[in-house]
Amino acid sequence: MSIAVVGSIAFDSVKTPFGEREQALGGAANYFSMAASLFSKVNLVGVVGEDFPQHHLQFLQERGVDIEGVQKNSGKTFHWRGQYGFDLNEARTLRTDLNVFAEFSPKLPVHYRHAEIVFLANIDPTLQLHVLEQVHEPKLIAMDTMNFWIESKPEELKEVIKRVDILFINDAEIRQLAGENNVLKAVRKVQGLGPQTVVVKRGEYGAVLFCGMQCYFAPAFPLEELFDPTGAGDTFAGGFLGWLSRRNHDFTYETLKEAMLVGTVMSSFVIENFSFDRMKNLTLKEVDARCQVLQTLTSGPTKLYFS
């Protein structure tokens, strides 16, 4: 199965308590593609400026990412500057220069429009709707969003949510979206809008899968070295949907649980260094090894005795 992803391609300038990096390759669609391409064919849709180095695009191609959908416009590439304190769950945005991304209008090449899985990364919901008008009966549609769109375009966002199968969102955002303080109540309200599968991301505390009335928790993979959490959520989604693509048409609850583990493990690799430094030479053998460890953390005792 193939995956079409639409989202940002960017330069990130990031400072954390453990170091900093200027003008590193970033962007939601990039992080997603890097993770998903380990498991599946990925078709990338985004926009870059004249300042975007060709070797970055070649790097994506070498990973098996189809870049025909990447537009190159006059101007500069989207640039985000942010900083993290010791609480790596929350980034402080210092500056956002949208540049060519401000006028981005996704145009899917013809062969992208038949992708079996579509991922709408965190972009304006109006653009997400525009993408959905171009695809032809995908087997699965997933999306991500953020508090800015929840506040500024709630009706457009809800229209997108009605049309997707899986929503990726963090715990604060889903409470805001649903107007509920309790995450479980918020999930049930969002499921009422359309998507029966909701993945609530909780940063260093893992992620929770809600599939209909079923629920599964995947803890974060324990790490000794954490450098930069930028892109961890998009990397998680890439691993998650990449695994579903690898498993072909199997979108059962058990397979979704497997995808939770793979997504969690993929995000554990990306945060071990800045940008894609840790991901560049990542192998399936390394991913498999961490998945085996994570499985042991999610399996409890077979039986409890109270007498």
C-alpha beads as a LAMMPS data file, in Angstrom:
LAMMPS data file: protein, C-alpha beads

307 atoms
306 bonds

1 atom types
1 bond types

-500.0 500.0 xlo xhi
-500.0 500.0 ylo yhi
-500.0 500.0 zlo zhi

Masses

1 110.0

Atoms # bond

1 1 1 0.000 0.000 0.000
2 1 1 1.144 3.574 -0.612
3 1 1 0.773 6.624 1.621
4 1 1 0.219 10.220 0.530
5 1 1 1.226 12.848 3.104
6 1 1 0.529 16.573 2.868
7 1 1 2.169 19.013 5.244
8 1 1 5.056 21.323 6.006
9 1 1 8.646 21.033 4.843
10 1 1 10.729 23.373 6.922
11 1 1 13.951 24.537 8.472
12 1 1 14.000 24.271 12.271
13 1 1 16.262 26.247 14.574
14 1 1 15.991 24.530 17.935
15 1 1 17.562 25.015 21.356
16 1 1 17.185 22.505 24.182
17 1 1 19.026 22.110 27.510
18 1 1 21.249 19.583 25.716
19 1 1 22.345 21.605 22.688
20 1 1 21.090 23.561 19.732
21 1 1 20.866 23.365 15.948
22 1 1 20.409 26.087 13.331
23 1 1 18.483 25.641 10.081
24 1 1 18.049 21.885 10.491
25 1 1 15.808 19.956 8.140
26 1 1 12.345 19.681 9.685
27 1 1 8.643 20.016 9.028
28 1 1 5.727 17.713 9.852
29 1 1 5.585 16.078 6.429
30 1 1 9.333 15.408 6.505
31 1 1 9.269 13.746 9.913
32 1 1 6.269 11.663 8.909
33 1 1 7.883 10.603 5.624
34 1 1 11.164 9.617 7.241
35 1 1 9.388 7.242 9.599
36 1 1 6.769 5.852 7.209
37 1 1 9.258 5.239 4.392
38 1 1 10.918 2.526 6.445
39 1 1 7.761 0.446 5.956
40 1 1 5.962 1.746 2.884
41 1 1 6.078 3.801 -0.306
42 1 1 5.475 7.459 0.604
43 1 1 4.256 10.230 -1.706
44 1 1 5.154 13.662 -0.301
45 1 1 3.234 16.887 -0.968
46 1 1 4.640 20.178 0.291
47 1 1 6.341 23.401 -0.712
48 1 1 9.900 24.721 -0.396
49 1 1 11.615 27.957 -1.328
50 1 1 14.542 28.735 -3.590
51 1 1 16.852 28.430 -0.584
52 1 1 16.047 24.745 -0.044
53 1 1 19.149 22.644 -0.816
54 1 1 18.762 19.981 -3.481
55 1 1 20.656 17.482 -1.333
56 1 1 17.794 17.508 1.190
57 1 1 15.389 16.381 -1.535
58 1 1 17.896 13.775 -2.705
59 1 1 18.125 12.527 0.867
60 1 1 14.360 11.951 0.900
61 1 1 14.502 10.207 -2.459
62 1 1 17.218 7.902 -1.183
63 1 1 14.822 6.889 1.577
64 1 1 12.255 5.910 -1.065
65 1 1 10.098 9.035 -0.727
66 1 1 8.451 10.211 -3.964
67 1 1 8.983 13.999 -4.130
68 1 1 7.063 14.764 -7.321
69 1 1 4.455 16.542 -5.187
70 1 1 6.996 18.959 -3.682
71 1 1 6.526 22.438 -5.167
72 1 1 9.479 24.812 -5.380
73 1 1 8.326 28.449 -5.292
74 1 1 10.161 31.755 -5.355
75 1 1 10.943 32.942 -1.845
76 1 1 12.241 31.351 1.321
77 1 1 11.343 28.033 2.951
78 1 1 9.147 27.882 6.069
79 1 1 11.343 28.467 9.144
80 1 1 10.429 27.691 12.759
81 1 1 12.533 28.767 15.711
82 1 1 11.788 27.244 19.111
83 1 1 13.188 26.434 22.507
84 1 1 12.616 23.712 25.093
85 1 1 13.269 23.794 28.814
86 1 1 13.794 20.685 30.903
87 1 1 10.098 19.948 30.403
88 1 1 10.485 18.566 26.890
89 1 1 6.731 18.100 26.525
90 1 1 6.270 21.759 25.678
91 1 1 8.024 23.877 23.072
92 1 1 8.204 27.651 23.249
93 1 1 7.897 29.163 19.790
94 1 1 10.296 32.090 19.410
95 1 1 9.545 32.874 15.786
96 1 1 7.596 31.466 12.851
97 1 1 8.358 32.603 9.302
98 1 1 5.815 30.955 7.018
99 1 1 7.442 32.333 3.856
100 1 1 6.351 30.245 0.820
101 1 1 4.196 28.079 3.089
102 1 1 1.846 31.052 3.576
103 1 1 0.610 30.687 -0.026
104 1 1 0.756 26.887 -0.142
105 1 1 -2.025 25.231 -2.137
106 1 1 -1.577 21.442 -2.216
107 1 1 -1.696 19.913 -5.680
108 1 1 -1.534 16.133 -5.777
109 1 1 0.069 14.509 -8.836
110 1 1 -2.298 12.093 -10.567
111 1 1 -0.707 8.921 -9.220
112 1 1 -0.774 10.305 -5.652
113 1 1 -4.564 10.587 -5.802
114 1 1 -4.980 6.823 -5.687
115 1 1 -2.919 6.302 -2.507
116 1 1 -4.530 3.776 -0.178
117 1 1 -3.640 5.773 2.942
118 1 1 -3.766 9.579 3.219
119 1 1 -2.223 11.548 6.085
120 1 1 -3.201 15.177 6.554
121 1 1 -0.410 16.642 8.653
122 1 1 -0.949 19.718 10.806
123 1 1 -1.973 22.395 8.289
124 1 1 -4.918 24.755 7.785
125 1 1 -8.107 22.632 7.771
126 1 1 -9.209 24.472 4.628
127 1 1 -6.164 22.986 2.885
128 1 1 -6.904 19.577 4.403
129 1 1 -10.373 19.720 2.855
130 1 1 -8.827 20.718 -0.466
131 1 1 -6.645 17.595 -0.344
132 1 1 -9.654 15.367 0.365
133 1 1 -11.315 16.730 -2.765
134 1 1 -8.388 15.416 -4.823
135 1 1 -8.056 11.831 -3.546
136 1 1 -9.971 8.850 -4.885
137 1 1 -11.499 6.505 -2.297
138 1 1 -8.514 5.877 -0.011
139 1 1 -8.881 2.933 2.332
140 1 1 -7.806 5.036 5.321
141 1 1 -7.607 8.770 6.037
142 1 1 -5.781 10.110 9.092
143 1 1 -5.083 13.630 10.299
144 1 1 -3.285 15.735 12.870
145 1 1 -4.141 19.225 14.097
146 1 1 -3.220 21.756 16.775
147 1 1 -4.667 24.325 19.179
148 1 1 -4.263 27.199 16.678
149 1 1 -6.752 25.618 14.246
150 1 1 -9.073 24.574 17.070
151 1 1 -9.288 28.234 18.094
152 1 1 -9.277 29.951 14.700
153 1 1 -11.137 27.562 12.376
154 1 1 -13.292 25.264 14.522
155 1 1 -16.046 24.676 11.961
156 1 1 -13.664 23.899 9.094
157 1 1 -11.693 21.620 11.399
158 1 1 -14.801 19.696 12.438
159 1 1 -15.703 19.256 8.780
160 1 1 -12.340 17.584 8.187
161 1 1 -12.691 15.444 11.310
162 1 1 -16.038 14.127 10.037
163 1 1 -14.296 12.721 6.976
164 1 1 -11.311 10.954 8.549
165 1 1 -10.851 7.511 10.075
166 1 1 -8.063 8.297 12.553
167 1 1 -7.359 11.494 14.483
168 1 1 -3.939 12.098 16.077
169 1 1 -4.129 14.770 18.777
170 1 1 -2.564 15.526 22.152
171 1 1 -4.429 15.454 25.459
172 1 1 -4.689 19.238 25.906
173 1 1 -5.929 19.715 22.343
174 1 1 -8.668 17.105 22.506
175 1 1 -10.002 18.611 25.731
176 1 1 -10.022 22.001 24.027
177 1 1 -11.673 20.625 20.877
178 1 1 -14.419 18.829 22.785
179 1 1 -14.883 21.395 25.552
180 1 1 -14.372 18.688 28.164
181 1 1 -11.905 18.532 31.057
182 1 1 -11.874 14.731 31.068
183 1 1 -9.942 13.108 28.207
184 1 1 -12.222 10.065 27.990
185 1 1 -15.326 12.254 27.746
186 1 1 -13.544 14.380 25.147
187 1 1 -12.667 11.318 23.075
188 1 1 -16.272 10.071 23.127
189 1 1 -17.496 13.466 21.959
190 1 1 -14.953 13.563 19.126
191 1 1 -15.835 10.023 18.103
192 1 1 -19.382 11.298 17.769
193 1 1 -18.139 13.664 15.040
194 1 1 -16.888 10.797 12.882
195 1 1 -13.540 9.081 13.546
196 1 1 -13.917 5.973 15.667
197 1 1 -10.152 5.721 16.143
198 1 1 -8.491 8.489 18.146
199 1 1 -4.846 8.460 19.234
200 1 1 -4.143 10.788 22.151
201 1 1 -0.463 11.702 22.359
202 1 1 0.933 12.384 25.835
203 1 1 4.609 13.118 25.165
204 1 1 6.958 11.449 27.633
205 1 1 3.957 9.646 29.152
206 1 1 3.207 7.658 25.980
207 1 1 0.016 7.552 23.945
208 1 1 -3.480 6.125 24.251
209 1 1 -5.432 4.422 21.467
210 1 1 -9.211 4.670 21.522
211 1 1 -10.838 2.368 18.981
212 1 1 -14.619 2.401 19.356
213 1 1 -15.160 1.451 22.993
214 1 1 -11.771 -0.269 23.270
215 1 1 -8.720 1.385 24.768
216 1 1 -4.992 0.594 24.712
217 1 1 -2.094 2.428 26.389
218 1 1 1.472 2.400 25.050
219 1 1 4.099 3.881 27.388
220 1 1 6.939 5.947 26.006
221 1 1 10.092 3.945 25.343
222 1 1 12.538 4.470 28.253
223 1 1 15.609 6.394 27.104
224 1 1 18.756 7.631 28.806
225 1 1 19.564 10.212 26.111
226 1 1 16.944 12.763 24.957
227 1 1 18.122 15.681 22.846
228 1 1 15.270 17.129 20.814
229 1 1 11.557 16.192 20.813
230 1 1 10.783 18.259 17.691
231 1 1 8.828 16.153 15.210
232 1 1 8.227 13.282 17.635
233 1 1 4.446 13.359 17.103
234 1 1 4.754 13.317 13.309
235 1 1 7.362 10.558 13.520
236 1 1 4.927 8.601 15.705
237 1 1 2.191 9.013 13.081
238 1 1 4.619 7.968 10.336
239 1 1 5.548 4.785 12.156
240 1 1 1.904 4.096 13.009
241 1 1 0.547 4.499 9.470
242 1 1 3.657 2.979 7.901
243 1 1 2.986 -0.173 9.885
244 1 1 -0.676 -0.232 8.839
245 1 1 0.455 0.107 5.236
246 1 1 2.885 -2.768 5.694
247 1 1 0.039 -4.890 7.104
248 1 1 -1.946 -4.176 3.914
249 1 1 -5.719 -4.098 4.467
250 1 1 -5.652 -5.140 8.119
251 1 1 -7.014 -2.266 10.220
252 1 1 -8.272 -4.394 13.094
253 1 1 -7.907 -3.421 16.742
254 1 1 -5.013 -5.855 17.217
255 1 1 -3.119 -4.355 14.283
256 1 1 -3.786 -0.838 15.570
257 1 1 -2.186 -1.901 18.856
258 1 1 0.863 -3.104 16.929
259 1 1 0.963 0.267 15.150
260 1 1 0.954 2.014 18.528
261 1 1 4.126 0.164 19.510
262 1 1 5.836 0.862 16.188
263 1 1 4.906 4.552 16.302
264 1 1 6.167 4.837 19.872
265 1 1 9.468 3.191 18.995
266 1 1 9.979 5.353 15.908
267 1 1 9.476 8.518 17.947
268 1 1 11.982 7.219 20.516
269 1 1 14.695 7.200 17.875
270 1 1 14.073 10.696 16.512
271 1 1 14.332 12.387 19.925
272 1 1 17.775 10.883 20.571
273 1 1 19.372 13.570 18.403
274 1 1 18.569 16.740 16.469
275 1 1 16.635 16.734 13.216
276 1 1 17.056 13.388 11.408
277 1 1 20.550 12.607 12.660
278 1 1 19.452 9.465 14.502
279 1 1 17.034 8.384 11.768
280 1 1 19.416 8.517 8.808
281 1 1 20.827 5.042 9.221
282 1 1 18.010 3.475 11.221
283 1 1 17.336 -0.186 10.369
284 1 1 14.308 -2.406 10.751
285 1 1 16.427 -4.642 12.987
286 1 1 16.844 -1.782 15.477
287 1 1 13.128 -0.996 15.336
288 1 1 12.258 -4.642 15.919
289 1 1 14.580 -4.856 18.935
290 1 1 12.939 -1.875 20.636
291 1 1 9.456 -3.142 19.807
292 1 1 10.284 -6.383 21.594
293 1 1 11.371 -4.439 24.677
294 1 1 8.278 -2.237 24.578
295 1 1 6.033 -5.284 24.314
296 1 1 7.401 -6.559 27.617
297 1 1 6.511 -3.212 29.235
298 1 1 2.906 -3.403 28.028
299 1 1 2.228 -7.004 29.102
300 1 1 1.010 -7.426 32.666
301 1 1 0.723 -10.562 34.787
302 1 1 -1.388 -13.331 33.280
303 1 1 -3.485 -13.706 36.430
304 1 1 -3.930 -11.940 39.756
305 1 1 -4.821 -13.786 42.953
306 1 1 -6.691 -12.043 45.768
307 1 1 -7.208 -15.004 48.064

Bonds

1 1 1 2
2 1 2 3
3 1 3 4
4 1 4 5
5 1 5 6
6 1 6 7
7 1 7 8
8 1 8 9
9 1 9 10
10 1 10 11
11 1 11 12
12 1 12 13
13 1 13 14
14 1 14 15
15 1 15 16
16 1 16 17
17 1 17 18
18 1 18 19
19 1 19 20
20 1 20 21
21 1 21 22
22 1 22 23
23 1 23 24
24 1 24 25
25 1 25 26
26 1 26 27
27 1 27 28
28 1 28 29
29 1 29 30
30 1 30 31
31 1 31 32
32 1 32 33
33 1 33 34
34 1 34 35
35 1 35 36
36 1 36 37
37 1 37 38
38 1 38 39
39 1 39 40
40 1 40 41
41 1 41 42
42 1 42 43
43 1 43 44
44 1 44 45
45 1 45 46
46 1 46 47
47 1 47 48
48 1 48 49
49 1 49 50
50 1 50 51
51 1 51 52
52 1 52 53
53 1 53 54
54 1 54 55
55 1 55 56
56 1 56 57
57 1 57 58
58 1 58 59
59 1 59 60
60 1 60 61
61 1 61 62
62 1 62 63
63 1 63 64
64 1 64 65
65 1 65 66
66 1 66 67
67 1 67 68
68 1 68 69
69 1 69 70
70 1 70 71
71 1 71 72
72 1 72 73
73 1 73 74
74 1 74 75
75 1 75 76
76 1 76 77
77 1 77 78
78 1 78 79
79 1 79 80
80 1 80 81
81 1 81 82
82 1 82 83
83 1 83 84
84 1 84 85
85 1 85 86
86 1 86 87
87 1 87 88
88 1 88 89
89 1 89 90
90 1 90 91
91 1 91 92
92 1 92 93
93 1 93 94
94 1 94 95
95 1 95 96
96 1 96 97
97 1 97 98
98 1 98 99
99 1 99 100
100 1 100 101
101 1 101 102
102 1 102 103
103 1 103 104
104 1 104 105
105 1 105 106
106 1 106 107
107 1 107 108
108 1 108 109
109 1 109 110
110 1 110 111
111 1 111 112
112 1 112 113
113 1 113 114
114 1 114 115
115 1 115 116
116 1 116 117
117 1 117 118
118 1 118 119
119 1 119 120
120 1 120 121
121 1 121 122
122 1 122 123
123 1 123 124
124 1 124 125
125 1 125 126
126 1 126 127
127 1 127 128
128 1 128 129
129 1 129 130
130 1 130 131
131 1 131 132
132 1 132 133
133 1 133 134
134 1 134 135
135 1 135 136
136 1 136 137
137 1 137 138
138 1 138 139
139 1 139 140
140 1 140 141
141 1 141 142
142 1 142 143
143 1 143 144
144 1 144 145
145 1 145 146
146 1 146 147
147 1 147 148
148 1 148 149
149 1 149 150
150 1 150 151
151 1 151 152
152 1 152 153
153 1 153 154
154 1 154 155
155 1 155 156
156 1 156 157
157 1 157 158
158 1 158 159
159 1 159 160
160 1 160 161
161 1 161 162
162 1 162 163
163 1 163 164
164 1 164 165
165 1 165 166
166 1 166 167
167 1 167 168
168 1 168 169
169 1 169 170
170 1 170 171
171 1 171 172
172 1 172 173
173 1 173 174
174 1 174 175
175 1 175 176
176 1 176 177
177 1 177 178
178 1 178 179
179 1 179 180
180 1 180 181
181 1 181 182
182 1 182 183
183 1 183 184
184 1 184 185
185 1 185 186
186 1 186 187
187 1 187 188
188 1 188 189
189 1 189 190
190 1 190 191
191 1 191 192
192 1 192 193
193 1 193 194
194 1 194 195
195 1 195 196
196 1 196 197
197 1 197 198
198 1 198 199
199 1 199 200
200 1 200 201
201 1 201 202
202 1 202 203
203 1 203 204
204 1 204 205
205 1 205 206
206 1 206 207
207 1 207 208
208 1 208 209
209 1 209 210
210 1 210 211
211 1 211 212
212 1 212 213
213 1 213 214
214 1 214 215
215 1 215 216
216 1 216 217
217 1 217 218
218 1 218 219
219 1 219 220
220 1 220 221
221 1 221 222
222 1 222 223
223 1 223 224
224 1 224 225
225 1 225 226
226 1 226 227
227 1 227 228
228 1 228 229
229 1 229 230
230 1 230 231
231 1 231 232
232 1 232 233
233 1 233 234
234 1 234 235
235 1 235 236
236 1 236 237
237 1 237 238
238 1 238 239
239 1 239 240
240 1 240 241
241 1 241 242
242 1 242 243
243 1 243 244
244 1 244 245
245 1 245 246
246 1 246 247
247 1 247 248
248 1 248 249
249 1 249 250
250 1 250 251
251 1 251 252
252 1 252 253
253 1 253 254
254 1 254 255
255 1 255 256
256 1 256 257
257 1 257 258
258 1 258 259
259 1 259 260
260 1 260 261
261 1 261 262
262 1 262 263
263 1 263 264
264 1 264 265
265 1 265 266
266 1 266 267
267 1 267 268
268 1 268 269
269 1 269 270
270 1 270 271
271 1 271 272
272 1 272 273
273 1 273 274
274 1 274 275
275 1 275 276
276 1 276 277
277 1 277 278
278 1 278 279
279 1 279 280
280 1 280 281
281 1 281 282
282 1 282 283
283 1 283 284
284 1 284 285
285 1 285 286
286 1 286 287
287 1 287 288
288 1 288 289
289 1 289 290
290 1 290 291
291 1 291 292
292 1 292 293
293 1 293 294
294 1 294 295
295 1 295 296
296 1 296 297
297 1 297 298
298 1 298 299
299 1 299 300
300 1 300 301
301 1 301 302
302 1 302 303
303 1 303 304
304 1 304 305
305 1 305 306
306 1 306 307
